Amino acid sequence: ILVPASAKPLLLLALLCVSAYTTIADNCVYTFFIKTGTRISGGTNSVISATLFDSTGDSVQISDIETWGGLMGTDYDYFERGNVDIFSGLGTCTSAGTICALNLTSDGSGSHPGWYVNYAEVTITGANLGCTNVDFEIEQWIADDAYPYELYAYRDSCSSSSSAVRSHGKRTSVLDA
């Protein structure tokens, strides 16, 4: 079967959604598509972590997203200018079974620590959950030498009523490679 190049991301998403049904009940498959901007020096060699939050206060932390679930190959240079990088791995499902907030963080290491991120798209699926896709527009430098001078970008699309619950946190799962 010939698949047009434009349909390949959707095919990958469908395959990941189907594959999740073979995992154990408490696990979800988390898949990230992260787009690095095309700005000069927009790529990074730093270690990138991600924390996902749901509306109940649960969170899932990934301390090194590249080591945890990098799908681009062992010799691939992640987070380079203009690239869309794909990461996928298993983790504990949040109580809500989906997410509504994301914190991307750089450790500021490497020869090029500044990073310009266009967007992050996160897909979550698990047994009896279906498949959910959440888009986070970032459009920000994650750097200590460029505005907003922070090594993280936090995006929250959860309802404002859940903010107090989320800030106290109910349960955190830490995922390492």
Z-matrix of the N, CA and C atoms (Angstrom, degrees):
N
C 1 1.446
C 2 1.525 1 107.92
N 3 1.323 2 116.65 1 128.79
C 4 1.456 3 121.64 2 176.13
C 5 1.517 4 108.73 3 -90.23
N 6 1.339 5 115.21 4 128.49
C 7 1.455 6 120.85 5 -179.41
C 8 1.523 7 108.04 6 -114.79
N 9 1.343 8 118.24 7 125.17
C 10 1.466 9 120.03 8 177.67
C 11 1.528 10 110.33 9 -60.24
N 12 1.319 11 116.83 10 146.97
C 13 1.466 12 121.65 11 -178.83
C 14 1.524 13 111.62 12 -55.42
N 15 1.321 14 117.91 13 -36.83
C 16 1.463 15 120.79 14 -178.51
C 17 1.528 16 112.43 15 -68.24
N 18 1.319 17 118.09 16 -20.19
C 19 1.463 18 121.59 17 -178.40
C 20 1.525 19 112.35 18 -93.37
N 21 1.327 20 118.24 19 -10.54
C 22 1.463 21 120.44 20 -176.43
C 23 1.524 22 113.63 21 -60.97
N 24 1.355 23 120.22 22 -42.02
C 25 1.468 24 118.02 23 177.09
C 26 1.526 25 112.67 24 -60.91
N 27 1.326 26 117.35 25 -37.48
C 28 1.469 27 120.11 26 178.51
C 29 1.517 28 111.24 27 -68.25
N 30 1.325 29 116.71 28 -37.33
C 31 1.459 30 120.80 29 177.49
C 32 1.520 31 109.94 30 -64.30
N 33 1.340 32 116.88 31 -44.01
C 34 1.457 33 121.00 32 177.59
C 35 1.522 34 110.40 33 -60.36
N 36 1.325 35 116.84 34 -44.04
C 37 1.455 36 121.37 35 178.87
C 38 1.528 37 110.74 36 -60.41
N 39 1.312 38 117.35 37 -44.31
C 40 1.465 39 121.21 38 179.51
C 41 1.523 40 111.06 39 -62.82
N 42 1.321 41 116.82 40 -42.50
C 43 1.463 42 120.29 41 179.08
C 44 1.521 43 111.30 42 -64.35
N 45 1.330 44 116.95 43 -40.26
C 46 1.458 45 120.08 44 178.37
C 47 1.520 46 111.23 45 -65.36
N 48 1.326 47 116.91 46 -38.97
C 49 1.467 48 120.55 47 178.42
C 50 1.522 49 111.14 48 -63.43
N 51 1.316 50 117.01 49 -42.54
C 52 1.461 51 121.17 50 179.28
C 53 1.520 52 110.72 51 -67.87
N 54 1.344 53 117.39 52 -39.66
C 55 1.460 54 120.44 53 -177.09
C 56 1.518 55 112.33 54 -65.99
N 57 1.308 56 117.66 55 -25.08
C 58 1.456 57 120.44 56 -178.35
C 59 1.517 58 112.12 57 -65.17
N 60 1.299 59 118.20 58 -26.75
C 61 1.456 60 120.60 59 -177.88
C 62 1.519 61 112.77 60 -70.48
N 63 1.312 62 117.61 61 -8.86
C 64 1.457 63 120.54 62 177.50
C 65 1.520 64 111.74 63 -96.18
N 66 1.329 65 118.84 64 -0.65
C 67 1.456 66 121.93 65 -179.71
C 68 1.521 67 109.59 66 -86.40
N 69 1.334 68 115.78 67 167.50
C 70 1.456 69 118.69 68 178.15
C 71 1.522 70 109.95 69 -70.43
N 72 1.310 71 116.52 70 159.43
C 73 1.464 72 122.65 71 -168.46
C 74 1.525 73 114.38 72 -58.85
N 75 1.329 74 119.13 73 -35.32
C 76 1.460 75 120.75 74 -175.87
C 77 1.522 76 113.82 75 -83.58
N 78 1.315 77 118.20 76 -4.98
C 79 1.460 78 120.47 77 -177.15
C 80 1.514 79 112.42 78 -102.72
N 81 1.311 80 113.53 79 146.92
C 82 1.458 81 121.61 80 172.53
C 83 1.519 82 108.36 81 -118.73
N 84 1.308 83 115.69 82 157.67
C 85 1.457 84 121.66 83 171.14
C 86 1.524 85 106.28 84 -99.52
N 87 1.317 86 115.65 85 123.80
C 88 1.463 87 122.57 86 177.04
C 89 1.524 88 107.48 87 -108.40
N 90 1.314 89 116.69 88 126.56
C 91 1.461 90 121.75 89 178.91
C 92 1.523 91 108.56 90 -125.37
N 93 1.313 92 115.41 91 130.31
C 94 1.463 93 122.69 92 -179.36
C 95 1.519 94 109.88 93 -114.97
N 96 1.319 95 116.65 94 136.76
C 97 1.459 96 124.35 95 166.28
C 98 1.528 97 104.31 96 -117.49
N 99 1.329 98 117.32 97 112.83
C 100 1.461 99 121.04 98 -176.72
C 101 1.522 100 108.82 99 -118.20
N 102 1.334 101 115.41 100 124.30
C 103 1.471 102 121.50 101 -177.66
C 104 1.521 103 109.96 102 -103.69
N 105 1.339 104 115.52 103 118.88
C 106 1.457 105 122.04 104 173.25
C 107 1.522 106 108.09 105 -83.67
N 108 1.317 107 116.56 106 137.74
C 109 1.460 108 121.23 107 -178.34
C 110 1.520 109 113.12 108 -67.99
N 111 1.317 110 115.38 109 169.77
C 112 1.465 111 121.40 110 -178.40
C 113 1.527 112 112.15 111 -97.59
N 114 1.303 113 118.13 112 9.92
C 115 1.462 114 120.92 113 179.27
C 116 1.531 115 110.32 114 -65.82
N 117 1.320 116 116.18 115 150.47
C 118 1.458 117 121.70 116 177.13
C 119 1.528 118 108.58 117 -56.65
N 120 1.326 119 116.97 118 133.42
C 121 1.471 120 124.35 119 -178.07
C 122 1.526 121 112.02 120 60.69
N 123 1.332 122 117.54 121 27.51
C 124 1.460 123 121.80 122 -178.21
C 125 1.512 124 114.78 123 -76.92
N 126 1.332 125 118.13 124 -17.26
C 127 1.459 126 121.64 125 179.74
C 128 1.516 127 111.50 126 -84.20
N 129 1.334 128 116.09 127 166.84
C 130 1.466 129 120.59 128 -178.59
C 131 1.523 130 111.01 129 -141.82
N 132 1.332 131 114.53 130 157.51
C 133 1.462 132 122.24 131 171.86
C 134 1.521 133 110.87 132 -112.61
N 135 1.306 134 117.48 133 9.17
C 136 1.464 135 122.33 134 -179.08
C 137 1.527 136 111.36 135 -74.06
N 138 1.321 137 115.36 136 163.80
C 139 1.462 138 121.91 137 172.94
C 140 1.530 139 107.09 138 -82.29
N 141 1.326 140 116.02 139 127.59
C 142 1.463 141 121.93 140 -177.63
C 143 1.526 142 109.32 141 -108.87
N 144 1.320 143 115.71 142 131.63
C 145 1.462 144 121.05 143 175.31
C 146 1.522 145 108.84 144 -116.88
N 147 1.322 146 115.22 145 161.18
C 148 1.466 147 120.89 146 179.98
C 149 1.521 148 108.79 147 -138.44
N 150 1.316 149 115.75 148 139.21
C 151 1.459 150 121.53 149 172.01
C 152 1.519 151 107.32 150 -124.72
N 153 1.323 152 115.34 151 127.38
C 154 1.461 153 122.98 152 179.46
C 155 1.521 154 108.29 153 -106.52
N 156 1.327 155 117.03 154 140.32
C 157 1.457 156 122.17 155 -179.20
C 158 1.519 157 109.66 156 -125.31
N 159 1.345 158 116.11 157 145.49
C 160 1.461 159 119.23 158 171.49
C 161 1.522 160 109.10 159 -108.91
N 162 1.311 161 116.81 160 177.48
C 163 1.466 162 121.61 161 -175.13
C 164 1.523 163 113.41 162 -73.39
N 165 1.340 164 118.51 163 -10.82
C 166 1.468 165 120.97 164 179.59
C 167 1.519 166 112.77 165 -93.15
N 168 1.331 167 117.30 166 -8.33
C 169 1.459 168 120.77 167 -177.75
C 170 1.508 169 113.95 168 106.08
N 171 1.316 170 118.03 169 -8.66
C 172 1.460 171 120.56 170 176.90
C 173 1.520 172 110.01 171 -69.51
N 174 1.325 173 115.89 172 150.59
C 175 1.459 174 119.71 173 176.74
C 176 1.520 175 110.36 174 -141.87
N 177 1.311 176 114.21 175 156.69
C 178 1.460 177 122.85 176 175.81
C 179 1.519 178 105.88 177 -126.47
N 180 1.345 179 116.74 178 122.49
C 181 1.457 180 121.53 179 -179.07
C 182 1.523 181 110.25 180 -107.87
N 183 1.318 182 115.51 181 132.62
C 184 1.462 183 122.12 182 175.61
C 185 1.520 184 105.80 183 -118.17
N 186 1.338 185 116.76 184 111.22
C 187 1.461 186 120.38 185 -170.88
C 188 1.524 187 113.78 186 -75.54
N 189 1.307 188 119.11 187 -26.44
C 190 1.472 189 123.13 188 177.69
C 191 1.521 190 106.75 189 -148.33
N 192 1.319 191 116.24 190 95.10
C 193 1.468 192 121.01 191 -171.47
C 194 1.527 193 112.55 192 -62.43
N 195 1.322 194 116.95 193 -33.18
C 196 1.465 195 120.26 194 -179.76
C 197 1.526 196 111.23 195 -66.46
N 198 1.321 197 117.53 196 -47.74
C 199 1.464 198 121.96 197 179.51
C 200 1.523 199 110.91 198 -69.09
N 201 1.324 200 116.86 199 -37.95
C 202 1.466 201 122.49 200 -178.42
C 203 1.517 202 112.19 201 -64.13
N 204 1.326 203 117.57 202 -44.33
C 205 1.458 204 117.26 203 -171.84
C 206 1.510 205 116.42 204 -154.12
N 207 1.334 206 118.17 205 25.74
C 208 1.462 207 119.93 206 179.35
C 209 1.519 208 111.86 207 -62.04
N 210 1.325 209 117.12 208 125.41
C 211 1.465 210 122.05 209 -176.80
C 212 1.525 211 113.62 210 -106.00
N 213 1.324 212 117.83 211 2.65
C 214 1.459 213 120.34 212 -171.40
C 215 1.530 214 113.37 213 -88.87
N 216 1.317 215 118.64 214 -4.22
C 217 1.464 216 121.53 215 178.49
C 218 1.518 217 112.20 216 109.90
N 219 1.335 218 115.69 217 158.90
C 220 1.464 219 121.06 218 -173.66
C 221 1.525 220 113.38 219 -69.92
N 222 1.317 221 118.86 220 -30.55
C 223 1.464 222 121.40 221 -178.93
C 224 1.527 223 112.87 222 -95.08
N 225 1.301 224 117.51 223 4.30
C 226 1.464 225 122.02 224 -177.57
C 227 1.528 226 110.23 225 -76.20
N 228 1.307 227 117.43 226 141.05
C 229 1.461 228 123.26 227 178.62
C 230 1.533 229 108.61 228 -99.52
N 231 1.327 230 116.14 229 101.30
C 232 1.463 231 122.25 230 -176.58
C 233 1.525 232 112.14 231 -71.68
N 234 1.318 233 115.61 232 158.28
C 235 1.465 234 125.30 233 173.19
C 236 1.528 235 112.47 234 60.23
N 237 1.317 236 116.23 235 39.22
C 238 1.463 237 120.20 236 177.25
C 239 1.520 238 110.21 237 -97.12
N 240 1.299 239 115.32 238 155.68
C 241 1.459 240 124.61 239 -175.68
C 242 1.528 241 112.55 240 -48.17
N 243 1.341 242 115.82 241 123.07
C 244 1.455 243 122.84 242 175.97
C 245 1.517 244 115.91 243 82.19
N 246 1.319 245 118.56 244 -4.40
C 247 1.468 246 121.20 245 -176.03
C 248 1.527 247 112.70 246 -84.80
N 249 1.327 248 114.83 247 150.84
C 250 1.460 249 122.26 248 166.24
C 251 1.518 250 105.43 249 -108.39
N 252 1.321 251 116.65 250 117.59
C 253 1.460 252 122.02 251 -178.57
C 254 1.522 253 109.45 252 -104.66
N 255 1.339 254 115.77 253 144.40
C 256 1.462 255 121.38 254 -176.09
C 257 1.524 256 108.95 255 -118.46
N 258 1.331 257 115.00 256 133.48
C 259 1.456 258 122.79 257 179.34
C 260 1.521 259 107.67 258 -134.36
N 261 1.329 260 117.06 259 142.74
C 262 1.459 261 119.56 260 178.52
C 263 1.519 262 109.45 261 -154.41
N 264 1.330 263 115.47 262 141.14
C 265 1.449 264 120.21 263 178.23
C 266 1.517 265 110.98 264 -168.36
N 267 1.328 266 114.30 265 172.82
C 268 1.458 267 121.53 266 178.71
C 269 1.516 268 110.61 267 -89.56
N 270 1.314 269 114.97 268 148.08
C 271 1.450 270 121.22 269 174.57
C 272 1.510 271 110.05 270 -160.87
N 273 1.305 272 115.92 271 165.54
C 274 1.455 273 121.28 272 178.18
C 275 1.525 274 109.50 273 -62.60
N 276 1.313 275 116.64 274 135.05
C 277 1.465 276 120.60 275 176.60
C 278 1.527 277 109.22 276 -70.82
N 279 1.308 278 116.70 277 144.81
C 280 1.460 279 120.11 278 173.33
C 281 1.530 280 108.32 279 -75.80
N 282 1.321 281 116.77 280 164.64
C 283 1.469 282 120.70 281 -179.95
C 284 1.513 283 112.07 282 -58.14
N 285 1.335 284 116.29 283 -39.93
C 286 1.461 285 120.69 284 -178.27
C 287 1.523 286 112.19 285 -77.54
N 288 1.328 287 117.21 286 -16.00
C 289 1.460 288 120.35 287 -179.60
C 290 1.514 289 113.80 288 78.00
N 291 1.307 290 117.07 289 2.58
C 292 1.459 291 122.37 290 176.71
C 293 1.521 292 107.93 291 -148.11
N 294 1.312 293 117.22 292 -179.90
C 295 1.456 294 121.10 293 179.55
C 296 1.519 295 109.66 294 -130.78
N 297 1.339 296 114.97 295 159.34
C 298 1.465 297 119.28 296 178.66
C 299 1.518 298 112.35 297 -140.29
N 300 1.328 299 117.80 298 3.41
C 301 1.463 300 120.67 299 176.76
C 302 1.523 301 109.30 300 -146.57
N 303 1.331 302 114.96 301 151.09
C 304 1.463 303 122.15 302 -176.84
C 305 1.518 304 109.08 303 -140.32
N 306 1.330 305 115.46 304 136.88
C 307 1.459 306 121.67 305 170.89
C 308 1.523 307 107.22 306 -122.37
N 309 1.335 308 117.30 307 112.53
C 310 1.463 309 123.11 308 173.44
C 311 1.519 310 107.06 309 -96.77
N 312 1.334 311 117.57 310 130.57
C 313 1.458 312 121.76 311 -175.88
C 314 1.517 313 110.48 312 -132.63
N 315 1.325 314 115.55 313 138.58
C 316 1.461 315 122.83 314 174.11
C 317 1.522 316 108.30 315 -104.62
N 318 1.342 317 117.00 316 144.31
C 319 1.464 318 118.79 317 175.39
C 320 1.528 319 111.59 318 -84.99
N 321 1.332 320 117.66 319 -2.18
C 322 1.457 321 121.62 320 176.49
C 323 1.518 322 114.73 321 74.01
N 324 1.330 323 117.31 322 12.99
C 325 1.467 324 120.79 323 -177.85
C 326 1.526 325 111.13 324 -90.86
N 327 1.307 326 115.89 325 176.18
C 328 1.456 327 121.52 326 175.45
C 329 1.514 328 112.83 327 88.33
N 330 1.320 329 115.22 328 170.92
C 331 1.463 330 120.31 329 -176.14
C 332 1.527 331 112.60 330 -74.66
N 333 1.320 332 117.79 331 -20.77
C 334 1.470 333 122.30 332 178.06
C 335 1.530 334 108.62 333 -132.40
N 336 1.343 335 117.76 334 80.78
C 337 1.466 336 119.14 335 -174.17
C 338 1.524 337 115.29 336 -75.43
N 339 1.332 338 118.88 337 -25.37
C 340 1.460 339 120.11 338 -179.63
C 341 1.518 340 111.08 339 -68.92
N 342 1.344 341 116.42 340 144.87
C 343 1.465 342 121.04 341 -176.64
C 344 1.517 343 108.72 342 -145.35
N 345 1.332 344 116.73 343 128.59
C 346 1.463 345 120.80 344 174.94
C 347 1.522 346 108.46 345 -104.38
N 348 1.331 347 115.93 346 119.27
C 349 1.465 348 121.86 347 -176.37
C 350 1.523 349 109.40 348 -107.85
N 351 1.337 350 116.05 349 128.03
C 352 1.468 351 120.59 350 174.37
C 353 1.524 352 110.84 351 -80.39
N 354 1.331 353 116.41 352 -55.17
C 355 1.464 354 119.15 353 -177.23
C 356 1.520 355 110.67 354 -158.46
N 357 1.324 356 114.51 355 164.28
C 358 1.462 357 122.89 356 170.99
C 359 1.520 358 106.77 357 -132.33
N 360 1.306 359 115.37 358 130.15
C 361 1.462 360 121.91 359 176.45
C 362 1.519 361 106.37 360 -115.44
N 363 1.330 362 116.88 361 126.65
C 364 1.460 363 121.41 362 -176.80
C 365 1.521 364 108.82 363 -120.98
N 366 1.329 365 115.50 364 129.57
C 367 1.459 366 122.14 365 176.58
C 368 1.520 367 108.00 366 -114.24
N 369 1.324 368 116.03 367 132.89
C 370 1.455 369 122.31 368 -179.82
C 371 1.513 370 108.35 369 -124.78
N 372 1.315 371 115.44 370 134.98
C 373 1.457 372 119.60 371 174.92
C 374 1.524 373 108.84 372 -150.73
N 375 1.307 374 115.56 373 154.83
C 376 1.453 375 121.71 374 179.04
C 377 1.514 376 109.47 375 -165.61
N 378 1.310 377 115.39 376 173.20
C 379 1.457 378 120.31 377 179.97
C 380 1.526 379 109.78 378 -57.57
N 381 1.307 380 116.92 379 130.10
C 382 1.464 381 124.41 380 179.02
C 383 1.529 382 114.07 381 63.58
N 384 1.331 383 118.39 382 17.19
C 385 1.463 384 120.92 383 -179.31
C 386 1.516 385 113.46 384 -110.52
N 387 1.292 386 117.85 385 -18.74
C 388 1.452 387 118.82 386 -171.51
C 389 1.513 388 109.26 387 76.40
N 390 1.311 389 116.25 388 -155.10
C 391 1.459 390 121.28 389 -176.55
C 392 1.526 391 108.65 390 -134.11
N 393 1.337 392 116.52 391 126.71
C 394 1.452 393 121.81 392 -178.98
C 395 1.519 394 109.67 393 -121.48
N 396 1.322 395 115.98 394 136.55
C 397 1.457 396 122.00 395 178.53
C 398 1.530 397 108.64 396 -118.35
N 399 1.337 398 116.78 397 128.51
C 400 1.459 399 121.55 398 -179.45
C 401 1.527 400 108.38 399 -125.21
N 402 1.331 401 116.26 400 126.64
C 403 1.464 402 122.25 401 -179.81
C 404 1.524 403 109.84 402 -102.72
N 405 1.331 404 115.82 403 133.05
C 406 1.458 405 121.47 404 176.29
C 407 1.520 406 108.35 405 -121.79
N 408 1.322 407 116.79 406 114.39
C 409 1.461 408 120.54 407 174.29
C 410 1.522 409 107.35 408 -80.77
N 411 1.323 410 116.76 409 122.62
C 412 1.461 411 121.17 410 -178.15
C 413 1.534 412 110.21 411 -101.12
N 414 1.332 413 117.66 412 -61.26
C 415 1.471 414 123.50 413 178.97
C 416 1.525 415 111.55 414 43.78
N 417 1.336 416 115.09 415 57.34
C 418 1.462 417 120.78 416 -175.09
C 419 1.520 418 110.41 417 -154.20
N 420 1.339 419 115.73 418 148.49
C 421 1.456 420 121.20 419 168.46
C 422 1.516 421 108.73 420 -75.21
N 423 1.300 422 116.61 421 136.42
C 424 1.460 423 122.92 422 168.15
C 425 1.526 424 103.59 423 -109.91
N 426 1.319 425 114.93 424 92.89
C 427 1.463 426 121.38 425 -171.40
C 428 1.520 427 109.45 426 -164.53
N 429 1.324 428 115.91 427 153.66
C 430 1.463 429 118.68 428 176.24
C 431 1.528 430 112.08 429 -95.15
N 432 1.345 431 116.84 430 1.56
C 433 1.464 432 119.76 431 179.70
C 434 1.533 433 112.89 432 -120.22
N 435 1.327 434 117.24 433 13.39
C 436 1.471 435 122.20 434 177.54
C 437 1.530 436 108.03 435 -143.74
N 438 1.339 437 115.71 436 146.93
C 439 1.460 438 120.93 437 -179.13
C 440 1.527 439 110.06 438 -55.34
N 441 1.313 440 120.76 439 134.56
C 442 1.465 441 130.01 440 9.89
C 443 1.534 442 114.55 441 -91.68
N 444 1.333 443 117.96 442 21.26
C 445 1.466 444 123.81 443 174.64
C 446 1.524 445 112.27 444 59.55
N 447 1.328 446 115.69 445 45.51
C 448 1.470 447 122.01 446 178.72
C 449 1.523 448 109.03 447 -135.60
N 450 1.320 449 115.67 448 146.80
C 451 1.462 450 120.79 449 178.88
C 452 1.527 451 111.56 450 -92.22
N 453 1.303 452 116.72 451 25.14
C 454 1.462 453 120.86 452 177.16
C 455 1.526 454 109.89 453 -149.81
N 456 1.318 455 114.85 454 160.80
C 457 1.464 456 122.39 455 170.63
C 458 1.523 457 106.43 456 -133.43
N 459 1.317 458 116.24 457 123.96
C 460 1.464 459 121.98 458 -179.42
C 461 1.517 460 108.51 459 -114.73
N 462 1.321 461 116.08 460 126.16
C 463 1.461 462 121.66 461 176.96
C 464 1.519 463 107.91 462 -125.08
N 465 1.341 464 115.33 463 131.45
C 466 1.459 465 121.63 464 -174.12
C 467 1.522 466 109.60 465 -130.34
N 468 1.318 467 116.37 466 116.46
C 469 1.461 468 120.29 467 174.60
C 470 1.526 469 110.82 468 -114.42
N 471 1.348 470 116.01 469 15.28
C 472 1.462 471 120.57 470 176.07
C 473 1.526 472 108.78 471 -73.10
N 474 1.316 473 116.59 472 158.36
C 475 1.463 474 119.41 473 177.76
C 476 1.524 475 109.29 474 -65.49
N 477 1.311 476 117.67 475 149.61
C 478 1.466 477 121.63 476 -177.67
C 479 1.524 478 111.61 477 -63.52
N 480 1.319 479 117.86 478 -24.92
C 481 1.465 480 120.52 479 -179.57
C 482 1.516 481 112.12 480 -69.46
N 483 1.326 482 117.95 481 -21.42
C 484 1.462 483 119.65 482 -178.89
C 485 1.520 484 112.16 483 -91.87
N 486 1.342 485 118.73 484 -3.45
C 487 1.463 486 121.47 485 -175.89
C 488 1.522 487 112.10 486 -59.97
N 489 1.325 488 117.53 487 -42.02
C 490 1.458 489 119.61 488 -178.80
C 491 1.519 490 110.98 489 -65.69
N 492 1.316 491 116.88 490 -41.38
C 493 1.460 492 120.58 491 178.42
C 494 1.519 493 109.83 492 -62.84
N 495 1.327 494 116.73 493 -45.95
C 496 1.455 495 121.34 494 -175.65
C 497 1.530 496 111.31 495 -65.22
N 498 1.331 497 117.57 496 -37.52
C 499 1.457 498 119.21 497 -177.34
C 500 1.527 499 111.54 498 -67.97
N 501 1.318 500 117.64 499 -26.92
C 502 1.458 501 120.54 500 176.97
C 503 1.524 502 110.84 501 -85.36
N 504 1.310 503 116.11 502 -28.99
C 505 1.458 504 121.38 503 176.45
C 506 1.515 505 112.51 504 71.77
N 507 1.301 506 116.52 505 132.21
C 508 1.453 507 121.57 506 176.46
C 509 1.517 508 110.92 507 -97.12
N 510 1.322 509 116.34 508 -47.48
C 511 1.457 510 120.72 509 -174.30
C 512 1.521 511 107.92 510 -150.58
N 513 1.304 512 115.62 511 134.52
C 514 1.458 513 120.43 512 177.14
C 515 1.515 514 108.68 513 -122.88
N 516 1.307 515 116.45 514 130.09
C 517 1.456 516 122.28 515 174.03
C 518 1.515 517 107.55 516 -110.10
N 519 1.325 518 116.88 517 128.86
C 520 1.457 519 121.64 518 179.25
C 521 1.517 520 108.05 519 -105.49
N 522 1.326 521 115.38 520 125.63
C 523 1.458 522 121.37 521 -178.75
C 524 1.516 523 108.97 522 -110.38
N 525 1.311 524 117.38 523 123.52
C 526 1.458 525 122.51 524 175.75
C 527 1.510 526 108.72 525 -120.66
N 528 1.315 527 114.62 526 161.89
C 529 1.467 528 120.16 527 -178.16
C 530 1.505 529 111.33 528 -64.30
